[in-house]
Protein backbone atom coordinates (compact mmCIF):
# COMPACT_ATOMS: atom_id res chain seq x y z
CA UNK A 1 0.00 0.00 0.00
CA UNK A 2 1.44 3.37 -1.04
CA UNK A 3 1.00 6.15 1.51
CA UNK A 4 0.88 9.07 -0.91
CA UNK A 5 0.28 11.61 1.85
CA UNK A 6 3.52 10.54 3.52
CA UNK A 7 5.40 10.78 0.23
CA UNK A 8 3.96 14.22 -0.45
CA UNK A 9 5.67 15.37 2.73
CA UNK A 10 8.82 15.55 0.57
CA UNK A 11 7.30 18.26 -1.64
CA UNK A 12 9.23 21.46 -1.16
CA UNK A 13 12.48 19.82 -0.04
CA UNK A 14 15.48 21.62 -1.48
CA UNK A 15 19.10 20.88 -2.20
CA UNK A 16 21.94 23.16 -3.33
CA UNK A 17 24.94 21.66 -5.16
CA UNK A 18 27.99 23.56 -6.38
CA UNK A 19 30.33 22.43 -9.15
CA UNK A 20 33.46 24.02 -10.65
CA UNK A 21 32.47 22.65 -14.09
CA UNK A 22 35.88 21.22 -15.01
CA UNK A 23 36.61 20.64 -18.66
CA UNK A 24 37.30 16.87 -18.50
CA UNK A 25 33.68 15.54 -18.37
CA UNK A 26 32.74 17.64 -21.40
CA UNK A 27 35.85 16.54 -23.30
CA UNK A 28 35.19 12.90 -22.40
CA UNK A 29 31.59 13.00 -23.64
CA UNK A 30 32.64 14.80 -26.82
CA UNK A 31 35.17 12.03 -27.45
CA UNK A 32 32.59 9.32 -26.71
CA UNK A 33 30.27 10.94 -29.27
CA UNK A 34 33.11 11.23 -31.82
CA UNK A 35 32.98 15.01 -31.96
CA UNK A 36 35.81 16.35 -34.12
CA UNK A 37 36.56 19.26 -31.78
CA UNK A 38 36.89 18.74 -28.04
CA UNK A 39 35.61 21.50 -25.71
CA UNK A 40 38.08 23.90 -24.11
CA UNK A 41 38.07 25.90 -20.89
CA UNK A 42 35.70 28.85 -21.27
CA UNK A 43 33.61 27.28 -24.05
CA UNK A 44 29.83 27.18 -23.78
CA UNK A 45 28.60 23.89 -22.36
CA UNK A 46 26.20 22.29 -24.85
CA UNK A 47 22.57 22.02 -23.69
CA UNK A 48 21.93 18.97 -21.49
CA UNK A 49 25.65 18.42 -20.85
CA UNK A 50 25.15 19.82 -17.36
CA UNK A 51 23.88 16.28 -16.63
CA UNK A 52 27.58 15.41 -16.37
CA UNK A 53 27.90 17.75 -13.39
CA UNK A 54 26.26 18.39 -9.99
CA UNK A 55 26.34 14.62 -9.42
CA UNK A 56 25.43 12.69 -6.28
CA UNK A 57 28.06 10.21 -5.13
CA UNK A 58 26.28 7.70 -2.86
CA UNK A 59 28.39 5.24 -0.91
CA UNK A 60 28.20 1.50 -1.52
CA UNK A 61 25.98 1.23 1.58
CA UNK A 62 23.76 3.95 0.16
CA UNK A 63 23.19 2.13 -3.14
CA UNK A 64 20.45 -0.41 -3.88
CA UNK A 65 20.89 -3.77 -5.61
CA UNK A 66 19.75 -2.19 -8.87
CA UNK A 67 22.56 0.37 -8.70
CA UNK A 68 20.30 3.33 -7.88
CA UNK A 69 20.94 5.44 -4.77
CA UNK A 70 18.66 4.56 -1.85
CA UNK A 71 15.64 6.83 -1.43
CA UNK A 72 14.38 8.78 1.55
CA UNK A 73 16.83 11.69 1.77
CA UNK A 74 16.15 14.28 -0.92
CA UNK A 75 13.97 11.98 -3.01
CA UNK A 76 10.84 10.55 -1.35
CA UNK A 77 11.06 6.87 -0.22
CA UNK A 78 8.77 5.45 -2.91
CA UNK A 79 8.43 1.71 -2.28
CA UNK A 80 7.99 0.83 -5.96
CA UNK A 81 11.31 -0.64 -7.14
CA UNK A 82 11.55 0.38 -10.78
CA UNK A 83 12.51 3.97 -11.59
CA UNK A 84 12.95 5.77 -14.90
CA UNK A 85 13.42 9.31 -16.12
CA UNK A 86 10.19 9.64 -18.07
CA UNK A 87 10.43 13.16 -19.48
CA UNK A 88 11.98 16.55 -18.98
CA UNK A 89 12.13 20.15 -20.09
CA UNK A 90 14.94 22.70 -20.36
CA UNK A 91 14.59 26.47 -20.69
CA UNK A 92 17.92 28.01 -21.65
CA UNK A 93 18.46 31.68 -20.90
CA UNK A 94 22.19 31.41 -21.53
CA UNK A 95 24.57 28.43 -21.78
CA UNK A 96 26.84 27.59 -18.88
CA UNK A 97 30.55 28.25 -19.39
CA UNK A 98 33.05 25.45 -18.85
CA UNK A 99 35.44 26.11 -16.00
CA UNK A 100 33.30 28.74 -14.28
CA UNK A 101 31.83 27.66 -10.90
CA UNK A 102 28.07 27.08 -11.00
CA UNK A 103 25.30 26.13 -8.60
CA UNK A 104 22.23 23.94 -9.02
CA UNK A 105 19.27 24.63 -6.76
CA UNK A 106 16.85 21.68 -6.73
CA UNK A 107 13.37 21.30 -5.30
CA UNK A 108 10.85 18.46 -5.12
CA UNK A 109 7.96 20.12 -6.96
CA UNK A 110 5.31 17.40 -6.81
CA UNK A 111 4.59 13.76 -5.92
CA UNK A 112 1.54 12.12 -7.51
CA UNK A 113 0.01 8.64 -7.44
CA UNK A 114 -1.71 7.29 -10.54
CA UNK A 115 -3.11 3.91 -11.53
CA UNK A 116 -2.09 2.52 -14.90
CA UNK A 117 -2.63 -0.66 -16.83
CA UNK A 118 0.48 -2.16 -15.23
CA UNK A 119 -0.43 -1.12 -11.68
CA UNK A 120 0.40 1.82 -9.43
CA UNK A 121 2.66 4.58 -10.68
CA UNK A 122 4.24 7.33 -8.63
CA UNK A 123 5.38 10.46 -10.48
CA UNK A 124 7.98 12.72 -8.86
CA UNK A 125 8.74 16.08 -10.46
CA UNK A 126 11.98 17.88 -9.66
CA UNK A 127 12.69 21.50 -10.46
CA UNK A 128 16.29 22.57 -11.03
CA UNK A 129 17.64 26.12 -11.38
CA UNK A 130 21.22 26.44 -12.62
CA UNK A 131 23.13 29.58 -11.70
CA UNK A 132 26.44 30.94 -12.87
CA UNK A 133 27.91 34.33 -11.97
CA UNK A 134 24.74 35.01 -9.96
CA UNK A 135 22.52 34.62 -13.02
CA UNK A 136 19.94 31.88 -13.60
CA UNK A 137 21.13 30.31 -16.85
CA UNK A 138 18.94 27.19 -17.15
CA UNK A 139 15.57 26.13 -15.72
CA UNK A 140 14.80 22.43 -15.78
CA UNK A 141 11.91 20.13 -14.94
CA UNK A 142 12.70 16.45 -14.44
CA UNK A 143 9.86 13.91 -14.29
CA UNK A 144 10.63 10.56 -12.64
CA UNK A 145 8.22 7.63 -12.61
CA UNK A 146 8.27 4.67 -10.20
CA UNK A 147 6.49 1.39 -10.92
CA UNK A 148 6.29 -2.23 -9.78
CA UNK A 149 8.94 -4.79 -10.65
CA UNK A 150 8.29 -6.48 -14.00
CA UNK A 151 6.82 -9.95 -14.39
CA UNK A 152 7.40 -12.48 -17.13
CA UNK A 153 4.00 -11.62 -18.64
CA UNK A 154 4.81 -7.91 -19.02
CA UNK A 155 5.25 -6.75 -22.59
CA UNK A 156 6.99 -3.73 -24.01
CA UNK A 157 4.86 -0.72 -24.77
CA UNK A 158 3.35 -0.93 -28.27
CA UNK A 159 5.68 0.54 -30.84
CA UNK A 160 4.75 3.82 -32.51
CA UNK A 161 5.85 4.85 -35.96
CA UNK A 162 6.97 8.46 -36.56
CA UNK A 163 4.19 10.89 -37.42
CA UNK A 164 6.25 13.04 -39.78
CA UNK A 165 8.99 12.67 -42.38
CA UNK A 166 12.43 13.72 -41.29
CA UNK A 167 14.47 16.47 -42.93
CA UNK A 168 17.67 15.35 -41.17
CA UNK A 169 18.85 11.93 -40.10
CA UNK A 170 21.93 10.45 -38.53
CA UNK A 171 22.60 6.82 -37.60
CA UNK A 172 24.56 5.97 -34.47
CA UNK A 173 25.51 2.55 -33.18
CA UNK A 174 24.57 2.19 -29.51
CA UNK A 175 27.15 -0.27 -28.25
CA UNK A 176 28.00 -1.35 -24.68
CA UNK A 177 31.10 0.86 -24.63
CA UNK A 178 29.08 4.02 -25.28
CA UNK A 179 26.53 3.03 -22.64
CA UNK A 180 29.27 2.28 -20.09
CA UNK A 181 30.98 5.60 -20.75
CA UNK A 182 27.74 7.56 -20.39
CA UNK A 183 26.96 5.71 -17.16
CA UNK A 184 30.41 6.53 -15.83
CA UNK A 185 30.29 10.20 -16.85
CA UNK A 186 26.88 10.69 -15.20
CA UNK A 187 27.72 8.46 -12.21
CA UNK A 188 24.65 6.40 -13.07
CA UNK A 189 24.94 3.03 -11.36
CA UNK A 190 21.67 1.60 -12.72
CA UNK A 191 22.71 -1.85 -13.86
CA UNK A 192 20.30 -2.09 -16.81
CA UNK A 193 22.74 0.08 -18.80
CA UNK A 194 25.92 -2.00 -18.41
CA UNK A 195 25.10 -5.34 -16.73
CA UNK A 196 23.44 -7.45 -19.44
CA UNK A 197 22.70 -10.41 -17.17
CA UNK A 198 20.99 -8.18 -14.62
CA UNK A 199 19.02 -6.31 -17.30
CA UNK A 200 17.71 -9.55 -18.80
CA UNK A 201 17.32 -11.81 -15.77
CA UNK A 202 16.18 -9.35 -13.10
CA UNK A 203 14.39 -6.58 -15.00
CA UNK A 204 13.41 -8.85 -17.92
CA UNK A 205 14.57 -6.58 -20.71
CA UNK A 206 15.75 -8.16 -23.99
CA UNK A 207 19.15 -6.47 -23.67
CA UNK A 208 21.01 -3.49 -22.32
CA UNK A 209 18.84 -0.36 -22.11
CA UNK A 210 20.01 2.87 -23.75
CA UNK A 211 19.79 5.76 -21.29
CA UNK A 212 16.90 8.15 -21.87
CA UNK A 213 19.16 11.19 -21.17
CA UNK A 214 21.67 9.83 -23.70
CA UNK A 215 18.96 9.68 -26.38
CA UNK A 216 17.86 13.20 -25.44
CA UNK A 217 21.46 14.41 -25.67
CA UNK A 218 21.90 12.79 -29.08
CA UNK A 219 18.74 14.47 -30.37
CA UNK A 220 20.03 17.81 -29.11
CA UNK A 221 23.30 17.13 -30.92
CA UNK A 222 21.32 16.65 -34.13
CA UNK A 223 19.43 19.91 -33.53
CA UNK A 224 22.67 21.81 -32.91
CA UNK A 225 24.09 20.53 -36.20
CA UNK A 226 21.25 22.28 -38.03
CA UNK A 227 20.84 25.39 -35.86
CA UNK A 228 23.11 27.39 -33.57
CA UNK A 229 23.73 26.16 -30.03
CA UNK A 230 23.22 29.61 -28.51
CA UNK A 231 19.92 29.98 -30.36
CA UNK A 232 18.20 27.19 -28.44
CA UNK A 233 15.43 28.56 -26.22
CA UNK A 234 13.82 25.40 -24.86
CA UNK A 235 13.87 21.65 -25.25
CA UNK A 236 11.34 19.07 -24.10
CA UNK A 237 11.60 15.29 -24.37
CA UNK A 238 9.54 12.21 -23.50
CA UNK A 239 10.52 8.55 -23.40
CA UNK A 240 8.09 6.56 -25.54
CA UNK A 241 9.59 3.07 -25.54
CA UNK A 242 12.87 1.51 -24.31
CA UNK A 243 15.69 1.30 -26.84
CA UNK A 244 18.14 -1.58 -26.55
CA UNK A 245 21.79 -2.14 -27.34
CA UNK A 246 23.63 -3.18 -29.31
CA UNK A 247 22.20 -1.90 -32.54
CA UNK A 248 21.76 1.17 -34.73
CA UNK A 249 19.68 4.14 -33.61
CA UNK A 250 18.29 6.58 -36.17
CA UNK A 251 18.20 10.17 -34.97
CA UNK A 252 15.64 12.21 -36.90
CA UNK A 253 14.49 15.81 -37.01
CA UNK A 254 12.68 18.46 -38.97
CA UNK A 255 12.16 22.20 -38.68
CA UNK A 256 9.00 24.28 -39.11
CA UNK A 257 9.80 27.93 -38.49
CA UNK A 258 11.21 28.25 -34.98
CA UNK A 259 9.97 24.80 -33.95
CA UNK A 260 12.00 21.62 -34.22
CA UNK A 261 10.57 18.13 -34.02
CA UNK A 262 13.05 15.44 -33.01
CA UNK A 263 12.76 11.69 -32.48
CA UNK A 264 14.84 8.54 -32.26
CA UNK A 265 14.01 5.24 -33.93
CA UNK A 266 15.08 1.84 -32.63
CA UNK A 267 16.15 -1.17 -34.69
CA UNK A 268 12.50 -2.00 -35.40
CA UNK A 269 11.72 1.51 -36.64
CA UNK A 270 9.68 2.49 -33.56
CA UNK A 271 9.99 5.82 -31.76
CA UNK A 272 12.09 5.54 -28.62
CA UNK A 273 12.40 9.20 -27.65
CA UNK A 274 10.21 12.05 -28.84
CA UNK A 275 11.29 15.66 -28.41
CA UNK A 276 10.68 19.20 -29.52
CA UNK A 277 12.76 22.33 -29.34
CA UNK A 278 12.33 26.04 -29.97
CA UNK A 279 15.04 28.32 -31.32
CA UNK A 280 15.20 32.10 -31.02
CA UNK A 281 14.81 34.39 -34.01
N, C-alpha and C positions, 0 to 999 in steps of 0.2 A: 504494500500500500504506500503510495507516494503522498507525503505530507506537504502539499504545495504551499500552505501558509508558512510552514517552517522554512522552506527553501526561499520564499519571497522575503524572508528576513535578511537575505544577502543583498537585496536591491539597495543601491546607494553606496555600497562599499567601494572604497577608492584605493588606488595604488599609484605611487609615483616612482618611475624608474628613470635613471639617468644613464647615458651612454656617450662615450667620446666619439663614436662613429669612425672607428679606424678603417683604413683603406682595405685591409686584407679580405674581410668577408665579401666586399663588392668585387674585388679582383678575382676571388675564387669562384664566385657565381658566374662572372663573365667568362672565365675560362671553361667552366662546366657547360656553359651554353654556347661555347665556340665563338664568342664575340671576337672580332679581329682586333679591336682596341680594348685594352684593359683600363679601368678607371684609375684616375690619379687623385692625389690629395687636392681638395678644393673643388673637384668636379661635382656637378649635381647628381644626387642619388636617384636612379631611375624609380618611377612610381612602383610601389609594392616592395621594393628592395629593403625598405625599413623592417620587413619581416625577418631579416637577418640579424637585427639588433634588438635591444631591450629584452633580451631573452631571460626566462627563468632557468635556473640551474638546480633542479631538485636533487637531493641526495639519493643514493640507492635505496635507503629506507623510506624515502618519500616518493617512491615510484611504484606503480602497480605492476602486476604481471603482464599487462598489455603494453607496458612501456610508457604509459601516460603518467604525469604527476598525480599523486593522490589529491582528492578534492576535500573541501571543507575549510580552506584558508580564505583566499580571495574568491575562488569559484565556489558556488554552493555545492554541498555534498549530495548531489543527485545519485540515487542508488542504481539507476539504470547503467549497465556496464559499457555500452557501446557509444562512443562519442565521435562526431564528425563536424567539420567546419562546413556548414550548409550553404552560406552565402555571406556576402559582405559588400561594403560600399566605401569608396574613398572620395573625399572632396579635397582637391589640391589647390591651396592658395599659392604656394610657392614650394619648389622642391627643396629637400634637405641638402645640405652641403657636406660632402665627405670630409671627415677630420675636424668638424666643428661640433663641440659638445651639444647634445640635445636631450630633451626630456620627453617622456611619454606619461601623460596623466590618464589613468584608466578608471572606469566606473562600471559597476554592474547596473545596466539600465533597466532590465526586465527579466523576469522568470515566469514562464507560462507553461501550463500543462494542457496537452491536447491528446485526443484519442484518434488514432489512425487505424488503417486496415491491419497493420502489423502489431497493434497494441498501443501502450502509452508512449507518448513522446513529451519530453521536456525541452523547451526552447529557452536558451539563455542568450541575451543580447548584451554585448559589451560595447562601451563607447570609449574610444581612444582619441586624445588630443595630443598632437606632436608639436613641441615647441623648439625653436632654435633662435638664439639671440633675442629672446623675450617676445618672439612673434609666434602665433599659432600658424604653422605651415600646412598641416594635414589634419583633417577630421576623418575619423573612421568608425564605421559600425561593423561589428563582427557578430554573426549569428551562429551559435553552436546548437546542435541538436543531440539529445541523448535518447537512446532506445534500448529495448531488451536485447539480450544476446541472441544470435541467429540460431535457427534450428535447421535440420537437414531439409525440411519441406519449404523453407524460404526460397523465393526466387528473386532474381534481379529485377529491378524496376523495368517496365516495358521500354524498349528502345524507341526513341523519337528521331525521325529524320529531320534534317534542317528545313526551315520554312522559307529560306531565301537562297538565291544563288550567290556564291562568293565572287568578289572582285579580286581578292588576294588569297593566296594559299601558300602554305609552307608545310613540309612534312618533316617530322622529327622522330627519331627512334628513341622511345622510352625504354632504356635498358637498366638493369639493376645498378650499374655504376652511377648513372645520373640520379637515380632515386636515393642511393646511399649518400651521395654527396649533398643532395638537398636536405636530407634528414640531418646530416652532420652540421651543415651551415645554419640550420634553423633550430638546432638542438631538439629535434623532434624524435623522441624515443619510441613512438608507436610502431610496434613490430610488423604491422601489415605492410610497411613500406620497404622492409629490407630482410625480413625473416620469412622466407617462402613457406616453410613447414608450418609456422604459426599461422600465417595468413590463411592457408588452406585447411589445416586440421582444426584450428580453434575458432576462427571467425568465418570459415567455410566459403572463402572467396576462391575463384578459380586460379588465382595467381597473385603476384605482388600488386598492390594498389598504388596507382600514381597519385601523388598528393594533389588535393584540390588547389591549394595555394600555388603549387608549381604550374598547374594548368592555367590558373589566372595570370601568373607572371608571364608565361609563354604567350598568352593572348595579348597582354600589354606590350610585349616585345614586338609582336606583329603590328600592333597599332602604331607604335613609335616608328617603325620602319616606313610607314606611309603618312605620318604626320610629323609634328615636332614635339619632342618630349615636354618642353616648357609650355606647350599649348594645351596640354590635357587639363580639363577642368574637373571632371569627375569620372568615376569608373565603378561599375556595379556588376557583380558576378553571382551566379547561382549554380551549384552542382546539380546536374540532372540525372546522372547515372555513373557508377564507378567505371574508371578506365584502368585497364590492367597491363602489366608489363611481363615479358618484353613484347614489343611490337610497335608498328608505326602509328603516330598520331598526326592527323591532319589539322592544322590550325588555319581557320578561315575567317575572313572579314569582308565587310563592305561599308561604304560611306554614303550617307545621304545628307548633304549639307553639313551641319556641325555634329551630326549623330553618326556614331559608328556602331555597327552590329558585329559581334565577334562570337565565335563558337569553335569548340574542338570536336573532332570526330574520332571515334575509336576504330579498332580494326574491322568492326562490323558495319561501319558507316553511321553509327548512332551518335547523337549529341551527348558528350560527356559533361562539358562546361558551357554554359551560355552566359554571355556578357554584353554589356553596352557601355559606351563611353561618349563623352561630350568634349569637344575641343573648342577653345575660344576663337573668336574671329581673328 
